[in-house]
Amino acid sequence: MSEQSAFRNFSEFYPYYLKEHSDVAWLLLLPLIGYGFAWVGHYVFEKNRPATFKHPVYSLMGDWVMFRDILIGRIRF
């Protein structure tokens, strides 16, 4: 029997999923890694200073709204 079929639904799977992602040390580095690439992109490609430095809360909100807009097709590549 495969491990996937051991779960009858997502409610049974989710505790297992959380246990598999319990190393908090790496989780704390993710924002720095992600924003590090974004900041380099702003300086190198966009030739501007990231809004994160002057407006960190609005910038984070803007990231999530832009992500949603990409997912729903409002922003196209």
Residue frames as qw, qx, qy, qz and C-alpha x, y, z in Angstrom:
[[0.000, 0.890, 0.456, 0.000, 0.00, 0.00, 0.00],
 [0.413, 0.469, -0.034, 0.780, 1.44, 3.39, -0.97],
 [0.236, -0.256, -0.470, 0.811, 1.87, 6.13, 1.60],
 [0.217, -0.066, -0.202, -0.953, -0.54, 8.35, -0.34],
 [0.566, -0.308, -0.609, -0.463, -3.40, 5.88, 0.02],
 [0.404, -0.216, -0.735, 0.500, -2.86, 5.73, 3.81],
 [0.089, 0.237, 0.288, -0.924, -4.78, 9.01, 4.09],
 [0.231, 0.549, 0.801, 0.056, -8.50, 8.97, 3.44],
 [0.134, 0.917, 0.316, 0.204, -8.77, 12.75, 3.21],
 [0.330, 0.658, -0.216, 0.641, -6.84, 15.99, 3.63],
 [0.527, -0.726, 0.160, -0.412, -7.75, 16.26, 7.33],
 [0.940, -0.289, 0.127, 0.126, -5.86, 13.04, 7.99],
 [0.755, 0.400, -0.002, 0.519, -2.96, 14.08, 5.75],
 [0.057, 0.894, -0.070, 0.440, -2.41, 17.59, 7.14],
 [0.633, -0.729, 0.259, -0.025, -0.88, 16.61, 10.54],
 [0.875, 0.003, 0.284, 0.391, 1.59, 14.40, 8.64],
 [0.473, 0.716, 0.124, 0.498, 2.37, 17.31, 6.30],
 [0.236, -0.920, 0.149, -0.276, 3.06, 19.66, 9.23],
 [0.812, -0.481, 0.292, 0.155, 5.34, 17.09, 10.86],
 [0.798, 0.271, 0.260, 0.472, 7.33, 16.83, 7.62],
 [0.284, 0.699, 0.039, 0.655, 7.87, 20.63, 7.71],
 [0.598, -0.759, -0.249, 0.066, 8.85, 21.07, 11.35],
 [0.659, -0.130, -0.037, 0.740, 12.38, 22.47, 10.95],
 [0.004, 0.946, 0.278, -0.167, 11.74, 26.12, 11.76],
 [0.441, -0.545, 0.285, 0.654, 15.37, 27.18, 11.13],
 [0.316, 0.128, 0.635, 0.693, 15.02, 26.96, 7.34],
 [0.048, 0.775, 0.614, 0.142, 11.57, 28.54, 7.43],
 [0.244, -0.855, -0.117, 0.443, 13.02, 31.68, 8.99],
 [0.357, -0.368, 0.462, 0.724, 15.51, 32.05, 6.12],
 [0.405, 0.496, 0.703, 0.309, 12.91, 31.87, 3.34],
 [0.130, 0.950, 0.253, -0.127, 11.93, 35.56, 3.42],
 [0.263, -0.761, 0.373, 0.461, 15.58, 36.61, 3.23],
 [0.456, -0.044, 0.752, 0.475, 16.27, 34.26, 0.34],
 [0.330, 0.666, 0.646, 0.176, 13.14, 35.25, -1.57],
 [0.029, 0.977, 0.124, -0.171, 13.51, 38.96, -1.00],
 [0.450, -0.550, 0.455, 0.537, 17.24, 38.75, -1.69],
 [0.434, 0.226, 0.698, 0.523, 16.53, 37.64, -5.26],
 [0.149, 0.857, 0.483, 0.100, 13.84, 40.29, -5.61],
 [0.230, -0.896, 0.066, 0.375, 16.15, 43.04, -4.38],
 [0.446, -0.287, 0.589, 0.610, 18.91, 42.01, -6.78],
 [0.349, 0.508, 0.693, 0.374, 16.34, 42.00, -9.59],
 [0.018, 0.950, 0.288, -0.117, 15.25, 45.51, -8.73],
 [0.292, -0.778, 0.293, 0.472, 18.79, 46.88, -8.68],
 [0.404, -0.212, 0.709, 0.537, 20.08, 44.95, -11.72],
 [0.229, 0.371, 0.781, 0.447, 17.08, 44.72, -14.06],
 [0.017, -0.847, -0.529, -0.044, 14.52, 47.29, -12.95],
 [0.402, 0.323, -0.100, 0.851, 17.19, 49.89, -12.09],
 [0.358, -0.670, -0.053, -0.648, 15.28, 51.07, -9.04],
 [0.024, -0.269, 0.767, -0.582, 15.24, 50.74, -5.26],
 [0.321, -0.341, -0.877, -0.105, 12.79, 48.16, -3.86],
 [0.384, -0.600, -0.137, -0.688, 9.70, 49.62, -2.19],
 [0.780, -0.362, -0.493, 0.134, 10.31, 47.22, 0.70],
 [0.506, 0.011, -0.351, 0.788, 12.83, 49.60, 2.22],
 [0.105, -0.177, 0.093, -0.974, 10.46, 52.58, 2.49],
 [0.675, -0.106, 0.034, -0.729, 7.08, 50.82, 2.72],
 [0.018, 0.230, -0.972, 0.036, 7.63, 47.26, 4.05],
 [0.422, 0.272, 0.749, -0.433, 4.00, 46.52, 4.99],
 [0.586, 0.614, 0.045, -0.527, 2.50, 47.89, 1.77],
 [0.284, 0.545, -0.729, -0.301, 5.21, 46.13, -0.21],
 [0.166, -0.053, 0.976, -0.134, 4.36, 42.77, 1.38],
 [0.513, 0.473, 0.526, -0.486, 0.66, 43.38, 0.75],
 [0.468, 0.664, -0.289, -0.507, 1.49, 44.31, -2.84],
 [0.038, 0.356, -0.918, -0.170, 3.42, 41.05, -3.28],
 [0.316, 0.205, 0.898, -0.228, 0.39, 39.00, -2.29],
 [0.504, 0.644, 0.263, -0.512, -2.03, 41.02, -4.43],
 [0.327, 0.627, -0.559, -0.434, 0.33, 40.76, -7.41],
 [0.112, -0.165, 0.979, 0.032, 0.63, 36.99, -6.84],
 [0.447, 0.431, 0.691, -0.370, -3.17, 36.70, -6.80],
 [0.456, 0.714, -0.059, -0.528, -3.42, 38.78, -9.97],
 [0.148, 0.468, -0.810, -0.319, -0.91, 36.48, -11.68],
 [0.245, 0.061, 0.959, -0.130, -2.87, 33.40, -10.59],
 [0.441, 0.583, 0.579, -0.361, -6.19, 34.74, -11.88],
 [0.555, 0.387, 0.511, 0.531, -4.67, 36.00, -15.12],
 [0.030, 0.969, 0.201, -0.143, -5.02, 39.72, -14.48],
 [0.074, -0.819, 0.496, 0.279, -1.23, 40.07, -14.91],
 [0.947, 0.304, 0.097, 0.037, 0.23, 38.12, -17.81],
 [0.536, -0.521, 0.451, 0.488, 3.82, 37.29, -18.65]]
